[in-house]
Amino acid sequence: MKASAMTNGAIQVWNCKGGASSGLGGAEPRICRSPARNSRLAILALVVIAILTPGLVVFAQTASRTREQLLQYLDSGQLQEAVVLGQQAVSRWPRSSEFRHYLGVAYFKTGDLKQAQGQLTHARDLDSQNAAIRFDLALVFLSQEDYVNAATELEASNKLNPSNAVAHVLLGRAYLNSNRSLQAIDEFKTALKLDPAIRLGHYHLGFAYASLGRDEEAIAEYKEELRRSGESPPVVFELGHSLLVRGQYDSAVSYLQRASELDPSNPDVWYNLGKAQLSAGQAAPAETSLRKAIELKPTDPSPHYQLAHALEKLGKNDEARAERGRFAELKKAQRPTAGMATGRDQ
């Protein structure tokens, strides 16, 4: 028998008039004993605990004190302590959706997604009308790239709490990653109505527009995000990419050059910069950028294709033929892709 269960029976104070309540799952069974008998039982139980589990701190906290301590552990980043106390709490109050919720959050923060999903799912089943539980369960699904289940939980959370702008952004992302771009746009717009200053709201809306080929609208949203939030590597990159798609090569080069400074280890930045430079008639800089993309991601065939074009423009025909050969080999070995905007026009 666990110490928490033992001390629950031994130390709980009962009132003959009204019973005792956990505050979580309703009133406990009404049990009346004489004070002397209660005292003897309590002392006996504590002696047994001390003998069987030396050094163990007796778990005699009330639900309120346990809740307070658990939240303190979570807020201060004492995650292992939060997990241990959460486990004790759900053992003592197994029907408490609140403690299962907190334990799930503790597991999530430690990176144990399986345990987090289990506890949060149990908490949801105990209290399906709790928006916070549905929201946190969705975060677990998003971390696992399970966008369908994430969307289901966020839809429920938003029905229960429609004013949560962050939840609308996350639902939009879940929709976007499961190829429901129009629904994603609606969610991002809702989030921006609720909170016009929400971080990356315009960026996500721009990305949704870009996924539908609505690049002018995407460009406007990316620029609005930069105006509101300042430079962010993904925003600068996606703006440069959309300008490239629209044929605005000089502007694309400018933004993508900046993106390469902000995020120099991103091969997609260098690939798009090289492609923009090539399209703008800058073959020599394009060669440098494309070789950098290949260095960062050797298995990607697309930079080899563009590099071949750059080398041809520079009169390096033998090297160009070699790059075309590498492109063909890598393309043949490449697995088919699916999902959001994974293809390239080379």
NUZA-872142 format. One record per residue (C-alpha): x, y, z; residue in one letter. Coordinates in steps of 0.2 Angstrom, whole numbers, padded with zeros to 4 digits, always signed. Layout:
N
XYZA...
END
This chain:
346
+0000+0000+0000M+0007+0017-0004K+0011+0029+0010A-0001+0042+0003S-0016+0030+0004A-0011+0025+0021M-0009+0042+0028T-0025+0047+0020N-0034+0035+0031G-0024+0038+0046A-0024+0057+0048I-0040+0063+0039Q-0050+0072+0052V-0069+0066+0052W-0084+0076+0057N-0099+0066+0063C-0111+0079+0058K-0105+0082+0040G-0092+0069+0035G-0076+0075+0026A-0074+0082+0009S-0059+0081-0002S-0064+0097-0011G-0061+0087-0028L-0072+0073-0030G-0086+0076-0018G-0089+0071+0000A-0080+0056+0007E-0090+0041+0016P-0096+0047+0032R-0087+0038+0046I-0088+0042+0065C-0076+0036+0077R-0072+0041+0095S-0057+0053+0097P-0047+0040+0107A-0050+0026+0094R-0045+0039+0080N-0029+0044+0090S-0024+0026+0093R-0026+0022+0074L-0017+0037+0069A-0002+0033+0080I-0002+0015+0074L-0002+0020+0056A+0012+0032+0058L+0023+0019+0067V+0020+0007+0053V+0024+0020+0040I+0040+0024+0049A+0045+0006+0050I+0041+0001+0032L+0047+0017+0023T+0061+0025+0033P+0065+0043+0028G+0049+0045+0019L+0040+0062+0021V+0022+0058+0026V+0010+0064+0013F-0003+0072+0024A-0006+0088+0015Q-0024+0093+0011T-0029+0095-0007A-0027+0114-0006S-0009+0113+0000R-0005+0100-0013T-0012+0110-0027R-0002+0126-0021E+0014+0116-0019Q+0012+0107-0036L+0009+0124-0045L+0024+0131-0036Q+0035+0117-0043Y+0028+0119-0060L+0031+0138-0060D+0049+0137-0053S+0054+0123-0065G+0056+0110-0052Q+0049+0097-0064L+0055+0081-0056Q+0047+0087-0039E+0031+0091-0048A+0030+0074-0056V+0033+0065-0039V+0020+0076-0030L+0008+0074-0045G+0010+0055-0045Q+0006+0055-0026Q-0009+0067-0029A-0017+0056-0042V-0014+0041-0031S-0023+0050-0017R-0037+0058-0028W-0038+0047-0043P-0054+0056-0049R-0047+0073-0048S-0046+0080-0066S-0036+0095-0059E-0021+0084-0052F-0021+0074-0068R-0020+0090-0078H-0005+0096-0068Y+0004+0080-0068L+0001+0079-0087G+0009+0097-0088V+0024+0091-0078A+0027+0076-0089Y+0025+0088-0105F+0038+0100-0098K+0050+0085-0095T+0048+0079-0112G+0038+0063-0108D+0025+0065-0121L+0018+0048-0119K+0014+0050-0100Q+0008+0068-0103A-0004+0062-0116Q-0010+0048-0104G-0013+0060-0090Q-0021+0074-0100L-0032+0062-0109T-0038+0055-0092H-0041+0073-0086A-0051+0077-0101R-0062+0061-0099D-0065+0066-0081L-0069+0084-0086D-0073+0087-0104S-0079+0104-0102Q-0062+0111-0096N-0055+0122-0109A-0037+0122-0101A-0036+0103-0101I-0042+0102-0119R-0029+0116-0124F-0014+0108-0115D-0019+0091-0123L-0018+0099-0140A-0001+0105-0136L+0005+0087-0134V-0003+0082-0150F+0005+0097-0159L+0022+0092-0152S+0019+0075-0159Q+0014+0082-0176E-0003+0074-0174D-0013+0089-0181Y-0029+0080-0183V-0031+0076-0165N-0023+0093-0160A-0037+0102-0171A-0051+0092-0162T-0045+0097-0145E-0042+0115-0150L-0060+0116-0158E-0067+0110-0141A-0056+0122-0131S-0061+0137-0142N-0080+0132-0140K-0078+0133-0121L-0066+0148-0121N-0068+0158-0138P-0058+0173-0132S-0041+0164-0131N-0032+0171-0146A-0017+0159-0144V-0029+0144-0146A-0035+0151-0162H-0018+0153-0169V-0013+0135-0164L-0029+0129-0172L-0025+0138-0187G-0008+0130-0187R-0016+0113-0185A-0027+0116-0200Y-0013+0123-0210L-0003+0107-0207N-0017+0096-0212S-0020+0105-0228N-0035+0115-0222R-0029+0132-0227S-0046+0141-0229L-0050+0136-0211Q-0033+0141-0205A-0035+0159-0212I-0052+0161-0203D-0043+0155-0187E-0029+0167-0189F-0041+0182-0193K-0051+0178-0177T-0035+0178-0167A-0030+0195-0174L-0047+0202-0170K-0046+0196-0152L-0028+0202-0150D-0021+0213-0164P-0004+0212-0156A-0003+0193-0155I+0015+0188-0159R+0017+0180-0176L-0002+0182-0180G+0001+0191-0196H+0016+0179-0201Y+0004+0164-0199H-0009+0172-0209L+0003+0177-0222G+0010+0159-0223F-0008+0153-0225A-0011+0165-0240Y+0006+0159-0248A+0000+0141-0247S-0014+0145-0258L-0003+0155-0270G-0010+0172-0264R+0007+0179-0263D+0002+0198-0263E-0008+0195-0248E+0006+0185-0240A+0018+0199-0243I+0007+0212-0235A+0005+0201-0220E+0023+0197-0218Y+0027+0216-0219K+0014+0220-0206E+0022+0207-0195E+0039+0215-0197L+0032+0232-0194R+0024+0226-0177R+0036+0214-0171S+0053+0218-0178G+0065+0207-0188E+0062+0188-0185S+0071+0175-0196P+0056+0165-0202P+0046+0181-0206V+0061+0189-0216V+0064+0173-0225F+0046+0170-0230E+0044+0188-0236L+0059+0185-0247G+0053+0169-0253H+0036+0176-0258S+0044+0191-0267L+0055+0178-0276L+0039+0169-0281V+0031+0185-0287R+0046+0189-0298G+0052+0204-0288Q+0070+0198-0288Y+0079+0213-0282D+0068+0215-0267S+0069+0196-0264A+0088+0196-0264V+0088+0210-0251S+0077+0201-0239Y+0085+0184-0242L+0102+0191-0239Q+0096+0198-0222R+0088+0181-0218A+0105+0173-0222S+0113+0184-0209E+0099+0181-0196L+0099+0162-0199D+0115+0157-0207P+0113+0138-0204S+0096+0137-0213N+0099+0128-0230P+0083+0134-0237D+0088+0152-0234V+0104+0150-0245W+0095+0140-0258Y+0081+0154-0260N+0095+0167-0260L+0105+0159-0273G+0089+0156-0284K+0085+0175-0282A+0102+0180-0286Q+0102+0169-0301L+0086+0176-0307S+0092+0194-0304A+0107+0191-0315G+0120+0189-0301Q+0127+0172-0306A+0143+0173-0296A+0135+0177-0279P+0122+0164-0284A+0136+0151-0285E+0142+0155-0268T+0125+0154-0260S+0120+0138-0268L+0136+0130-0263R+0133+0135-0246K+0115+0127-0247A+0123+0111-0253I+0136+0111-0239E+0122+0113-0226L+0110+0100-0234K+0120+0088-0246P+0105+0077-0249T+0094+0090-0257D+0094+0089-0276P+0087+0107-0279S+0102+0117-0276P+0112+0106-0288H+0100+0110-0301Y+0101+0129-0299Q+0120+0128-0297L+0121+0120-0314A+0112+0135-0321H+0123+0147-0312A+0139+0138-0318L+0133+0138-0336E+0130+0157-0335K+0148+0158-0329L+0155+0147-0343G+0159+0133-0332K+0151+0120-0343N+0160+0104-0336D+0156+0109-0318E+0138+0112-0324A+0136+0095-0332R+0143+0087-0316A+0130+0096-0305E+0116+0090-0317R+0122+0073-0314G+0122+0075-0295R+0104+0082-0296F+0098+0067-0306A+0106+0055-0294E+0099+0064-0278L+0082+0066-0286K+0080+0048-0290K+0085+0043-0272A+0073+0056-0265Q+0057+0050-0256R+0041+0057-0262P+0034+0070-0250T+0017+0076-0245A+0009+0089-0234G+0012+0108-0233M+0022+0116-0248A+0035+0102-0248T+0038+0102-0267G+0049+0114-0277R+0050+0119-0294D+0069+0116-0294Q
END
